[in-house]
């Protein structure tokens, strides 16, 4: 029987609840089946993340352990030294490539900081150093290197040394103390050494910079000096067994020096061919000369520090020591690079 609407009364009165419950039950039964792939994927992601974190932690622990071994052997923090070295290198390269004369400011600042470190170390060892005159005279010597002819620059060096020597003698006479003759003579020699070792050698770099294409020669000799230092460091860490100069620098080895020779020669040839435009054999000579001057500068500063009883000139550059500790191989190499410029440029032309 149907009502006026054409529906069975029993059907009209039947509630929808049982059907809804049935659907809900089926939905609940279907949820685990659909969620199983998602749950498995999430578990896989968590496991992968845990494994990755474990590998990162393991690699970090191994790196820190290796860094501590290197630090114990060389006295340097490898990570900090690398970061600071890259930052300094970036500033140096940018100044030379894009604004040539901006390098003069860079060189002047580094030289003055080196003089300050050196003077402070000398004062701590009992010498008397007139810091302000040293800085003023060094500034004049470095800046005039950009304008004076080379022979006039030698005259400027003589004036600078004479000025600091006379200043020290006058200051000593004004002191009216009982300082011995030998100590006064030592103070005078030290005053001259600061100008000759730091200011004059830094000014040679400025003299090279002012030459035609000099910025590329400056960049090249610094890269070779850094390459030789890096080669010596790496080879010394891996193969170093036989000390090179135990009384001067106990951690330098002949194996490290061999690594420096290889690195310097490779860098010299590549830079000579692709940056300086000189034949490959002159690149070999360039690399060897810079290697010799850089090694001599490094050993020379080590001898000075040993005489002063210090490990580093300062701690301004973590992982490196002081500014002068980074300039020790570069300062004498500037003179060697300038001599090679005068020698090779006519051959290339």
C-alpha positions as CSV (number, residue, x, y, z in Angstrom):
1,X,0.0,0.0,0.0
2,X,1.2,3.4,-0.8
3,X,0.2,6.8,0.4
4,X,-0.7,9.8,-1.7
5,X,2.9,10.6,-2.4
6,X,3.5,7.1,-3.9
7,X,5.8,5.9,-1.1
8,X,5.3,2.9,1.1
9,X,4.4,4.0,4.6
10,X,6.9,1.6,6.1
11,X,9.6,3.0,4.0
12,X,8.6,6.6,4.9
13,X,8.7,5.8,8.6
14,X,12.0,3.9,8.5
15,X,14.8,6.1,10.1
16,X,18.1,6.8,8.3
17,X,20.2,6.2,11.4
18,X,21.1,2.5,10.8
19,X,22.3,3.3,7.3
20,X,24.5,6.2,8.6
21,X,26.0,3.9,11.3
22,X,26.7,1.3,8.7
23,X,28.5,3.9,6.6
24,X,30.5,5.1,9.6
25,X,31.5,1.6,10.4
26,X,32.6,1.0,6.9
27,X,34.5,4.3,6.9
28,X,36.3,3.3,10.1
29,X,37.2,0.0,8.7
30,X,38.5,1.7,5.6
31,X,40.7,4.3,7.5
32,X,43.4,2.0,8.7
33,X,43.8,0.5,5.2
34,X,44.2,4.0,3.7
35,X,46.4,5.2,6.5
36,X,48.9,2.3,6.4
37,X,50.9,3.7,3.5
38,X,51.0,7.2,5.1
39,X,52.1,5.8,8.4
40,X,54.8,3.7,6.8
41,X,56.0,6.7,4.8
42,X,56.2,8.8,7.9
43,X,58.1,6.0,9.8
44,X,60.5,5.8,6.9
45,X,61.1,9.5,6.9
46,X,61.7,9.5,10.7
47,X,64.1,6.6,10.3
48,X,65.9,8.4,7.4
49,X,66.1,11.6,9.4
50,X,67.5,9.8,12.5
51,X,70.1,8.0,10.3
52,X,71.1,11.3,8.7
53,X,71.4,13.0,12.1
54,X,73.5,10.1,13.3
55,X,75.8,10.3,10.3
56,X,76.1,14.1,10.7
57,X,76.9,13.7,14.4
58,X,79.5,11.0,13.6
59,X,81.1,13.1,10.8
60,X,81.2,16.1,13.1
61,X,82.8,14.1,15.9
62,X,85.4,12.7,13.5
63,X,86.1,16.2,12.1
64,X,86.5,17.6,15.6
65,X,88.8,14.8,16.6
66,X,90.9,15.3,13.5
67,X,90.9,19.0,14.1
68,X,92.1,18.5,17.6
69,X,94.9,16.2,16.5
70,X,96.0,18.8,13.9
71,X,95.7,21.6,16.5
72,X,97.8,19.6,19.0
73,X,100.4,19.0,16.3
74,X,100.5,22.4,14.7
75,X,99.1,24.7,17.4
76,X,96.4,26.0,15.0
77,X,92.7,25.7,14.8
78,X,92.2,24.4,11.2
79,X,88.5,25.5,10.8
80,X,89.0,29.0,12.1
81,X,92.2,29.4,10.2
82,X,90.4,28.4,6.9
83,X,87.5,30.7,7.4
84,X,89.7,33.7,8.3
85,X,92.1,33.0,5.5
86,X,89.3,32.8,2.9
87,X,87.8,36.1,4.2
88,X,91.2,37.9,4.0
89,X,91.8,36.4,0.5
90,X,88.4,37.5,-0.8
91,X,89.1,41.1,0.3
92,X,92.6,41.0,-1.2
93,X,91.5,39.6,-4.5
94,X,88.5,42.1,-4.8
95,X,90.7,45.1,-4.1
96,X,93.4,44.0,-6.6
97,X,91.0,43.1,-9.4
98,X,88.3,45.8,-9.2
99,X,90.0,48.8,-7.5
100,X,93.8,48.5,-7.9
101,X,94.8,51.3,-5.6
102,X,92.5,50.2,-2.9
103,X,95.1,47.5,-2.2
104,X,97.4,50.3,-0.9
105,X,95.0,50.9,1.9
106,X,94.9,47.2,2.6
107,X,98.7,46.9,2.6
108,X,99.1,50.0,4.7
109,X,96.7,48.8,7.3
110,X,98.3,45.3,7.5
111,X,101.8,46.9,7.8
112,X,100.8,49.3,10.5
113,X,99.2,46.5,12.5
114,X,102.3,44.3,12.0
115,X,104.5,47.2,13.3
116,X,102.2,47.6,16.3
117,X,102.4,43.9,17.1
118,X,106.2,43.8,16.6
119,X,106.7,46.9,18.8
120,X,104.6,45.5,21.6
121,X,106.4,42.2,21.6
122,X,109.8,44.1,21.6
123,X,108.7,46.3,24.5
124,X,107.6,43.2,26.4
125,X,111.1,41.7,26.0
126,X,112.7,44.8,27.4
127,X,113.5,46.9,24.3
128,X,112.4,50.5,24.0
129,X,110.4,51.3,20.9
130,X,108.9,54.7,20.0
131,X,105.6,53.5,18.5
132,X,104.1,56.7,17.2
133,X,107.3,57.8,15.2
134,X,107.5,54.3,13.8
135,X,103.9,54.3,12.6
136,X,104.2,57.8,11.1
137,X,107.4,57.1,9.3
138,X,106.2,53.8,8.0
139,X,103.0,55.4,6.7
140,X,105.1,57.9,4.8
141,X,107.5,55.3,3.4
142,X,104.7,53.1,2.1
143,X,102.6,55.9,0.6
144,X,105.5,57.5,-1.2
145,X,106.3,54.2,-2.8
146,X,103.4,54.8,-5.0
147,X,104.9,58.0,-6.5
148,X,108.6,58.1,-6.1
149,X,111.1,56.5,-8.5
150,X,112.8,53.4,-7.2
151,X,116.1,55.2,-6.5
152,X,114.3,58.0,-4.6
153,X,112.5,55.3,-2.7
154,X,115.8,54.1,-1.4
155,X,116.6,57.6,-0.3
156,X,113.3,57.7,1.5
157,X,114.2,54.5,3.3
158,X,117.5,56.0,4.5
159,X,115.6,59.1,5.7
160,X,113.1,56.9,7.6
161,X,115.7,54.8,9.3
162,X,117.8,57.9,10.2
163,X,114.7,59.6,11.6
164,X,113.7,56.7,14.0
165,X,117.3,56.2,15.1
166,X,117.8,59.9,15.9
167,X,114.4,60.0,17.7
168,X,115.4,57.0,19.8
169,X,118.8,58.5,20.8
170,X,117.2,61.9,21.7
171,X,114.5,60.1,23.7
172,X,117.1,58.1,25.5
173,X,119.1,61.3,26.4
174,X,115.9,62.9,27.6
175,X,115.2,59.9,29.9
176,X,118.3,60.5,32.1
177,X,118.3,56.9,33.3
178,X,121.1,54.4,33.8
179,X,120.4,52.4,30.7
180,X,123.6,50.6,29.6
181,X,125.3,51.3,26.3
182,X,124.6,47.8,25.0
183,X,120.9,48.2,25.6
184,X,120.8,51.6,23.9
185,X,122.6,50.1,20.9
186,X,120.0,47.3,20.8
187,X,117.2,49.8,20.9
188,X,118.7,51.6,17.9
189,X,119.1,48.4,15.9
190,X,115.6,47.4,16.7
191,X,114.2,50.8,15.6
192,X,116.0,50.3,12.2
193,X,114.8,46.7,12.0
194,X,111.2,47.6,12.2
195,X,111.4,50.0,9.3
196,X,113.5,47.6,7.2
197,X,111.6,44.4,7.9
198,X,108.0,45.6,7.9
199,X,107.7,49.1,6.3
200,X,110.3,48.8,3.6
201,X,109.3,45.3,2.5
202,X,105.6,46.3,2.4
203,X,106.5,49.4,0.3
204,X,108.2,47.0,-2.2
205,X,104.7,45.5,-2.7
206,X,103.4,49.0,-3.5
207,X,106.3,49.6,-5.9
208,X,105.3,46.4,-7.8
209,X,101.7,47.4,-7.7
210,X,102.3,50.7,-9.5
211,X,103.9,48.9,-12.5
212,X,102.0,48.2,-15.7
213,X,99.9,45.1,-14.8
214,X,101.5,45.1,-11.4
215,X,98.3,44.1,-9.7
216,X,98.5,40.7,-11.4
217,X,102.0,40.2,-10.3
218,X,101.1,41.1,-6.7
219,X,98.2,38.7,-6.8
220,X,100.4,36.0,-8.4
221,X,103.2,36.1,-5.8
222,X,100.8,36.2,-2.9
223,X,99.0,33.1,-4.3
224,X,102.3,31.3,-4.8
225,X,103.3,32.2,-1.2
226,X,100.0,30.9,0.1
227,X,100.2,27.8,-2.0
228,X,103.7,26.9,-0.8
229,X,102.5,27.5,2.8
230,X,99.5,25.3,2.2
231,X,101.5,22.6,0.5
232,X,104.0,22.6,3.4
233,X,101.2,22.4,5.9
234,X,99.4,19.5,4.2
235,X,102.5,17.5,3.4
236,X,103.9,18.1,6.9
237,X,100.7,16.8,8.5
238,X,100.5,13.7,6.4
239,X,104.2,12.7,5.9
240,X,106.3,15.0,8.2
241,X,109.0,12.9,10.0
242,X,112.3,14.7,9.7
243,X,112.6,18.2,11.2
244,X,113.9,20.9,8.9
245,X,115.1,23.5,11.4
246,X,114.4,22.1,14.9
247,X,116.1,25.0,16.8
248,X,114.2,27.6,14.9
249,X,110.8,26.0,14.0
250,X,110.5,22.5,15.4
251,X,107.3,21.7,13.5
252,X,108.7,22.3,10.0
253,X,109.8,19.2,8.3
254,X,111.6,18.3,5.1
255,X,108.6,16.4,3.9
256,X,106.6,19.6,4.4
257,X,109.2,21.6,2.4
258,X,108.9,19.1,-0.4
259,X,105.2,19.6,-0.5
260,X,105.8,23.4,-0.6
261,X,108.2,22.9,-3.6
262,X,105.6,21.0,-5.6
263,X,102.8,23.4,-4.7
264,X,104.8,26.5,-5.5
265,X,106.1,25.2,-8.9
266,X,102.6,24.2,-10.0
267,X,101.1,27.5,-8.9
268,X,104.0,29.4,-10.6
269,X,103.6,27.6,-13.9
270,X,99.8,28.0,-14.0
271,X,99.8,31.7,-12.9
272,X,102.7,32.5,-15.3
273,X,100.8,31.0,-18.3
274,X,97.3,32.2,-17.6
275,X,97.7,35.3,-15.5
276,X,101.1,36.9,-16.2
277,X,101.5,35.8,-19.8
278,X,105.1,34.5,-19.3
279,X,106.5,31.2,-20.6
280,X,106.1,28.1,-18.5
281,X,109.8,27.9,-17.7
282,X,109.8,31.4,-16.2
283,X,106.7,30.3,-14.2
284,X,108.9,27.6,-12.7
285,X,111.6,30.1,-11.8
286,X,108.9,32.4,-10.4
287,X,107.5,29.6,-8.2
288,X,111.0,28.6,-6.9
289,X,112.1,32.2,-6.1
290,X,108.8,33.0,-4.2
291,X,109.2,29.6,-2.4
292,X,112.7,30.5,-1.3
293,X,111.8,34.1,-0.1
294,X,108.6,32.9,1.6
295,X,110.5,30.1,3.4
296,X,113.3,32.5,4.4
297,X,110.7,35.0,5.7
298,X,108.8,32.3,7.7
299,X,112.0,31.0,9.3
300,X,113.3,34.5,9.9
301,X,110.2,35.5,11.8
302,X,110.3,32.2,13.7
303,X,113.8,33.0,14.8
304,X,112.7,36.5,15.9
305,X,109.8,35.0,18.0
306,X,112.1,32.4,19.5
307,X,114.5,35.2,20.5
308,X,111.6,37.1,22.0
309,X,110.3,34.0,23.8
310,X,106.8,34.1,22.2
311,X,104.8,31.7,20.0
312,X,102.8,34.3,18.1
313,X,103.1,38.1,17.6
314,X,99.5,38.4,18.8
315,X,96.1,36.5,18.9
316,X,94.2,38.9,16.6
317,X,93.7,36.3,13.9
318,X,92.4,33.1,15.6
319,X,94.0,30.1,13.9
320,X,96.8,32.2,12.5
321,X,98.3,34.2,15.3
322,X,99.0,37.8,14.6
323,X,99.0,39.9,11.4
324,X,102.7,39.8,11.2
325,X,102.5,36.0,11.4
326,X,100.6,36.0,8.1
327,X,102.9,38.6,6.5
328,X,106.2,36.8,7.4
329,X,106.3,34.9,4.1
330,X,104.7,37.6,2.0
331,X,106.9,40.6,2.9
332,X,110.2,39.3,1.6
333,X,108.4,37.7,-1.4
334,X,107.4,41.2,-2.6
335,X,111.0,42.1,-3.3
336,X,111.6,38.8,-5.1
337,X,108.5,39.3,-7.2
338,X,109.6,42.9,-8.1
339,X,113.0,41.7,-9.2
340,X,111.4,39.0,-11.4
341,X,109.1,41.6,-12.9
342,X,112.0,43.7,-14.0
343,X,113.7,40.6,-15.3
344,X,110.9,38.8,-17.2
345,X,108.9,41.7,-18.5
346,X,111.5,42.7,-21.2
347,X,111.7,39.0,-22.2
348,X,108.0,38.8,-22.7
349,X,107.8,42.1,-24.6
